[in-house]
Each structure stands twice: as structure tokens, then as C-alpha cells.
């Protein structure tokens, strides 16, 4: 059943369930790695592992995507509420062509997303088996079967080549969007795995219905495994950056505005727009008695022929890591939200438990962006080095 754990000795015959954990052999040696024992003919290292078809060695039977979801420069993301998986390709060092990687991962991504638009080649698209580091030794958690693409994302945004800078050098890598499919509560058929390798022409007769729907209908056949999250109040640790790099990025922002706390509002508005391009038209309002001031903006919903514009009020707090945003600050924002508006609170710190709990339990329409979120936004826009971040911050003042 889902949520189970399977010992290393059980892996060759263990059922493959969503959210099940597959244990390693107790050491860090590669022959104790669990995924290669669980899935036939799968490699035992790397985030992108291709198993090839017997009838055509140039084509993949299936692909394993493995991630810790903690890498700084390329922060893979999984959103269980929507089933969306954002995964970065395997060109992660400067001096290498986008498609000339050791395991050809980016080349496979390029071809597979191209096949997504071809009714004939779509049958050659391999299922992606997604695993996450489970927190102990080399244990791995199975997140599900992913299809390339997502019905909520424009096709031209499903696979995009991004420039990044590392150690002062620029290079490109892919950002790919997948959807974890709703395959139901049954285990993944091992007969299907064997057919994908050895009898590909007939594999669909053994495939989960969700995979068949995708192959037959393409994007329109994608049925995501959406699991709405229960509303809880995250603690300080969950709102603050953990890695040294992320801590340094947020500290850089704090230091830049230490003598100009009101200047942080402009930065906060820009961060919100970087997070979601549907935010626009932010204008700073007059200062308030407590030294802060807000911005008013709009959020755009809809397409060219029909759009809605929803007003939002932003409040920004450039606080130290030891100073929490409390009830006083959140209550002020809540009281100033007008009918059919929502609020945005941006802070370089975190919300204390009472303030966060009140927002969640009373269902106030407040979007909360904490220090950890700020670091993620900066990473997603290539501002992952202090020199680049300082240049960007200075540019905001022009």
C-alpha cells in the first residue's frame, strides 16, 4: 500500500507504489543503491537515468528522474497540490554545449518534448519514473509516473533553455515541466516495465490507464495526481533558508536596505512580479506612522479576449533573521484589505506561529513570502551569486 517501506532484499520483486520508500543496502556503495535494484536495467547513479529499448537502442524504454530537491543552482520543484514537477536538465557546468552532456539527458528532453506535438512519435515517449531522496543513506521515495508537459502551462514554456552564471561563467540548461499522473491506488505493473523494454509495440496493453490516456490524447489526456494540502502553519525553520548560499543571498538584501527600510517596498514588489508575471502595476503608497509603506498592484487573470484584474495590497518588512513578523503587522495588513482585494506580505524574516496561524485558520486572503521564498525567487532568476544580486539591487534604485 502507499506509504510503505521495502527493504533492500525485497526490491527485485517489491511492488511499486506512490510514496513508498525503497531502502538502500545500508552503505553508500553504488551496488547498495535501491532504484537500480527496483527497476530492471536502470543505472545506479545520477539524476537522469535512461533504460533503452531492446528493439531500438537509440530510443528510451523509460527514464528515471531522481532529485534531492535541495540543489542550490538548479532547484527542482514538485507541487503535490497540482501534480506539477519542474525538473532541470543535466548541463550544470560551464563550458559544455546545452545538448552535449555525459548522459545526453538534455538531448532526450529536447526530442521528447518535440514528440509531444507529433501524433505518430508520441508513442515513443517514455514514461518518467520520479524518485526523491528519502532522507537516509540512499533510500528513495517513489513520487509517481510523470508525463512531459502540463495542461496549465503554455506549450512554448514547457521546455525552455535558461542561462545561468556559475563562478563567473555563463551556460545554458533546460527547465522542463512534467505532470505526475493519477495512476490510481494500484502498484505499477512489473509486466509493463518488461514490455517497455522488450515488447514496446505492445506495452500499452499493460500500461496504467492514465499513461494510455496521455499517449492517445497528448496534453489533453493528462490527468494530474492532485493532492490538496491541508492548511498548516509552518514553523520558523520551514520559512527560513537553510543552505549557506541562500542565507547569504537574503543577508545581502537585508544589508542593502539596512539604512533604507522604506526602499525595500520597491524590491518586494519586484520580487512578487518575478515570482508570477501576472502581477503588475505596483505603485508605492505614502509612508505610515510605523515607518513602513505599502504598494498597491493588480493581478491579471484570463486571456486576451477576457481578463479580470484583481487589486492587491503589498506590505514589506525587511527584518533580521531573529525578528519575526507578528500579529501587530499582519493585523494591520488584514484591516486594510478592501472588498475583492487580497494582501501580500513579503519579509526577509518569518511569521511567528500566532500570526501565521490566524491567517490560516481565519482564511484571510494573504499571500505570504518569507526569507526562504525570496531565496528561491532569486535562484529561479539566475541571481544566485552575490555579485549578480548586488548589481540587480543597485539597478532597482535607478
C-alpha positions in Angstrom: 0.0 0.0 0.0 1.0 3.7 -0.4 3.4 4.9 2.2 5.1 1.5 2.8 8.8 0.8 3.2 10.6 -2.0 1.4 13.9 -3.5 2.5 16.8 -3.7 0.1 16.5 -7.5 -0.2 12.8 -7.1 -1.3 13.5 -4.7 -4.2 13.7 -7.0 -7.2 10.1 -8.1 -6.6 8.7 -5.2 -4.5 5.5 -3.6 -5.6 5.9 0.0 -6.9 3.5 2.3 -5.1 3.3 6.1 -5.0 5.0 7.4 -1.9 6.5 4.1 -1.0 10.1 4.2 0.3 12.7 1.8 -1.1 15.7 1.3 1.2 19.3 1.1 0.3 21.6 -1.7 1.3 23.0 0.1 4.3 26.1 1.7 2.8 26.9 4.4 0.3 28.4 2.0 -2.2 26.7 2.2 -5.6 25.8 -1.5 -5.5 23.7 -0.7 -2.5 21.7 1.9 -4.4 17.9 0.9 -4.4 16.5 2.2 -7.7 18.7 0.1 -9.9 17.5 -3.0 -8.0 13.9 -1.9 -8.1 13.6 -1.2 -11.8 15.2 -3.6 -14.4 18.2 -2.4 -16.4 18.3 1.0 -14.6 21.6 2.8 -13.7 22.7 3.3 -10.1 23.8 6.9 -10.2 22.8 10.4 -11.5 19.6 12.3 -11.6 18.7 11.3 -15.2 18.8 7.6 -15.9 17.8 6.1 -19.2 16.8 2.5 -19.8 16.8 1.7 -23.5 14.5 -0.4 -25.7 15.7 -3.8 -26.9 14.3 -3.2 -30.4 16.0 0.2 -30.9 18.9 1.2 -28.7 18.5 4.8 -29.7 15.1 5.1 -28.0 14.4 5.1 -24.3 12.1 2.5 -22.8 11.6 4.6 -19.7 13.6 7.2 -17.8 14.2 7.7 -14.1 14.3 11.2 -12.7 15.9 11.4 -9.3 16.2 14.5 -7.2 17.0 15.6 -3.7 15.0 18.8 -4.4 17.7 20.7 -2.5 20.3 21.6 -5.1 21.0 25.4 -5.0 21.7 26.3 -8.6 19.0 24.1 -10.1 16.2 23.8 -7.6 13.9 21.0 -8.9 10.4 21.5 -7.5 7.4 19.2 -7.0 4.0 20.6 -6.2 1.7 17.8 -4.9 -1.3 20.1 -4.8 -1.3 20.3 -8.7 1.0 17.4 -9.7 3.4 19.7 -11.5 7.1 18.7 -11.5 9.7 21.3 -12.5 13.0 19.5 -13.4 16.3 20.9 -14.6 18.4 19.2 -17.2 21.9 17.7 -16.9 24.0 20.6 -18.2 25.1 22.0 -14.9 28.7 23.2 -15.6 30.0 26.0 -17.8 32.0 25.1 -20.9 29.6 22.5 -22.2 27.1 22.7 -25.0 23.4 22.5 -24.0 22.9 19.1 -25.6 26.4 17.6 -25.2 26.1 16.2 -21.7 27.6 12.9 -20.5 24.3 11.1 -20.4 22.6 13.0 -23.2 19.8 14.0 -20.8 19.1 17.4 -22.4 19.1 15.8 -25.8 16.5 13.3 -24.7 14.4 16.2 -23.2 14.6 18.2 -26.5 13.5 15.2 -28.5 10.8 14.0 -26.2 9.1 17.4 -25.8 9.3 17.7 -29.6 7.5 14.3 -29.9 4.8 15.7 -27.7 3.5 17.6 -30.7 3.7 14.6 -33.1 0.8 12.2 -33.0 3.0 9.4 -34.5 6.1 9.9 -32.4 4.1 10.3 -29.2 4.1 6.5 -28.8 7.8 6.7 -28.5 7.6 9.0 -25.5 8.9 7.0 -22.4 7.3 7.2 -19.0 9.3 9.1 -16.4 9.6 7.4 -13.1 10.2 10.1 -10.5 12.1 9.4 -7.2 13.1 11.7 -4.3 15.8 11.3 -1.8 14.1 9.9 1.3 16.5 11.4 3.9 18.5 8.4 5.0 21.5 6.7 3.3 20.4 6.3 -0.3 16.8 5.5 0.4 14.4 6.7 -2.3 10.7 7.6 -2.3 8.7 7.0 -5.5 6.7 10.1 -6.4 4.9 8.7 -9.4 4.9 8.4 -13.2 5.4 11.7 -15.0 4.4 12.7 -18.5 6.1 15.6 -20.2 4.1 18.8 -20.4 1.3 20.3 -18.3 -2.1 21.5 -19.4 -1.8 24.6 -17.2 1.4 25.8 -18.9 1.7 27.2 -22.4 3.4 24.6 -24.8 6.2 27.1 -25.5 7.0 27.3 -21.8 7.1 23.5 -21.1 10.7 23.2 -22.1 12.9 26.3 -22.1 16.6 26.9 -22.2 17.8 29.2 -19.4 21.1 31.0 -18.9 22.8 30.7 -15.6 26.1 32.0 -14.2 28.4 29.9 -12.1 31.9 31.1 -10.9 31.6 34.0 -13.3 30.9 31.8 -16.3 27.6 31.6 -18.3 26.0 28.4 -19.6 22.5 27.1 -20.6 20.4 24.3 -19.1 16.8 23.2 -19.7 13.9 23.8 -17.4 11.3 21.1 -18.1 7.8 20.9 -16.8 6.1 17.5 -16.2 2.9 16.2 -14.7 2.7 13.4 -12.2 -0.2 11.2 -13.4 -3.1 9.9 -11.4 -2.4 6.2 -11.8 -4.7 5.2 -9.0 -4.0 3.1 -6.0 -2.7 0.0 -7.8 1.0 -0.8 -8.0 2.9 -0.2 -11.2 2.9 -3.5 -13.2 6.3 -5.1 -13.5 5.0 -6.8 -16.7 4.6 -3.3 -18.1 8.2 -2.5 -17.2 9.4 -5.6 -19.1 7.2 -4.8 -22.1 8.5 -1.3 -22.3 12.0 -2.8 -22.7 11.4 -6.0 -24.7 8.0 -5.6 -26.3 7.5 -1.9 -26.8 4.9 -2.2 -29.6 2.5 -4.0 -27.2 3.4 -2.2 -24.0 0.2 -0.1 -23.8 -1.9 -3.2 -23.1 -0.2 -3.4 -19.7 0.1 0.3 -19.0 -1.9 2.2 -16.4 -5.0 3.9 -17.8 -3.5 7.4 -17.1 -0.5 6.6 -19.3 -2.7 5.3 -22.1 -4.8 8.4 -22.0 -1.7 10.6 -22.3 -0.3 8.6 -25.2 -3.6 8.6 -27.1 -4.6 12.2 -26.5 -1.4 14.0 -25.7 -1.6 17.0 -23.4 -5.4 16.9 -23.4 -5.1 13.3 -22.0 -3.1 14.4 -19.0 -4.8 13.6 -15.7 -2.7 15.0 -12.8 -2.4 13.4 -9.4 -3.6 16.5 -7.5 -3.4 16.2 -3.7 -4.6 19.4 -2.0 -2.5 20.2 1.0 -4.1 20.5 4.5 -3.6 24.1 5.7 -1.0 24.1 8.4 1.2 26.9 9.9 4.9 26.3 9.1 7.4 27.0 11.9 10.4 29.3 11.7 12.7 26.5 10.3 10.3 26.0 7.3 10.2 29.7 6.5 13.9 30.4 6.7 16.7 29.5 4.2 18.8 26.5 5.2 21.8 26.5 2.9 24.8 28.9 3.4 24.3 30.3 -0.1 20.6 31.1 0.4 21.3 32.6 3.8 24.0 34.8 2.2 21.6 36.0 -0.5 18.9 37.1 1.9 21.6 38.7 4.2 22.7 40.7 1.1 19.2 42.0 0.6 18.9 43.0 4.3 22.3 44.7 4.3 21.4 46.7 1.1 18.3 48.1 2.8 19.6 48.4 6.4 19.7 52.2 6.1 16.7 52.5 3.8 13.9 50.2 5.1 11.3 52.0 3.0 13.3 51.2 -0.1 12.6 47.5 0.4 9.0 48.0 -0.8 10.2 48.5 -4.3 12.3 45.4 -4.1 9.5 43.4 -2.6 7.1 44.4 -5.4 9.7 43.4 -8.0 10.2 40.0 -6.3 6.5 39.4 -6.4 6.4 40.1 -10.1 9.4 37.8 -10.7 7.6 35.1 -8.8 4.5 35.4 -11.0 4.4 37.6 -14.2 0.6 38.1 -13.8 1.4 40.6 -11.0 1.9 44.1 -12.4 1.4 47.9 -12.0 2.7 48.2 -8.4 2.7 51.7 -7.1 4.2 52.7 -3.7 1.8 54.5 -1.4 2.5 57.1 1.3 4.6 56.2 4.4 2.8 55.2 7.5 3.4 56.1 11.1 5.4 53.0 11.9 8.0 53.9 9.2 6.7 51.4 6.6 4.7 52.0 3.5 2.9 49.7 1.2 2.4 49.2 -2.5 -0.9 48.6 -4.4 -0.9 46.4 -7.5 -3.0 44.2 -9.7 -3.2 40.5 -10.6 -4.2 39.6 -14.1 -6.4 36.5 -14.8 -7.5 35.4 -18.2 -6.6 35.6 -21.9 -6.5 38.4 -24.4 -10.3 38.4 -25.0 -11.4 38.3 -21.4 -9.4 39.3 -18.4 -10.0 40.0 -14.8 -7.9 42.4 -12.8 -7.8 41.9 -9.0 -6.4 44.6 -6.8 -3.8 43.6 -4.2 -2.1 45.4 -1.3 1.5 44.7 -0.5 3.3 45.2 2.7 7.1 44.6 3.0 9.2 44.0 6.1 13.0 44.0 5.9 13.7 42.3 9.2 16.7 40.4 10.6 16.6 36.7 10.9 15.9 36.9 14.6 12.9 39.3 14.3 9.6 37.7 13.4 6.6 39.4 11.8 3.9 39.3 14.4 0.2 39.8 15.0 0.5 43.6 15.0 2.0 43.7 11.5 -0.4 41.1 10.0 -3.4 42.6 11.6 -2.7 46.0 10.0 -2.5 44.4 6.6 -5.7 42.4 7.1 -7.6 45.5 8.3 -6.6 47.5 5.2 -7.6 44.9 2.6 -10.8 46.1 0.9 -13.6 44.1 -0.6 -12.4 41.9 -3.5 -8.8 42.5 -2.7 -6.1 40.3 -1.4 -2.9 41.0 0.5 0.8 40.2 0.0 3.2 40.1 2.9 6.9 40.0 1.9 9.5 39.6 4.6 13.2 38.8 4.8 12.4 37.0 8.1 9.4 34.8 9.1 6.0 35.0 10.7 5.6 33.9 14.2 3.3 31.0 14.9 0.4 33.1 16.2 0.3 35.4 13.2 0.6 32.6 10.7 -2.0 30.5 12.4 -4.5 33.4 12.5 -4.1 33.9 8.7 -4.6 30.2 8.0 -7.4 29.4 10.4 -9.4 32.5 9.6 -8.8 32.1 5.9 -7.6 35.7 5.3 -6.6 36.2 1.7 -3.0 36.9 2.4 -0.1 35.6 0.2 3.0 35.1 2.4 6.5 35.4 1.0 9.2 34.7 3.6 13.0 34.6 3.5 13.1 31.1 2.1 10.8 32.1 -0.7 12.9 35.2 -1.5 15.9 33.0 -1.9 14.0 30.6 -4.3 12.8 33.5 -6.4 16.4 34.8 -6.7 17.6 31.4 -7.7 14.9 31.0 -10.3 16.0 34.2 -12.0 19.8 33.5 -12.0 20.6 35.8 -9.1 22.3 33.0 -7.2 25.7 34.8 -6.8 26.3 37.8 -4.5 27.9 39.9 -7.2 24.9 39.5 -9.6 22.5 40.2 -6.8 24.2 43.4 -5.7 24.2 44.6 -9.3 20.5 43.9 -9.5 19.7 45.6 -6.3 21.6 48.7 -7.3 19.7 48.7 -10.6 16.4 48.9 -8.8 17.3 52.4 -7.5 17.8 53.9 -10.9 
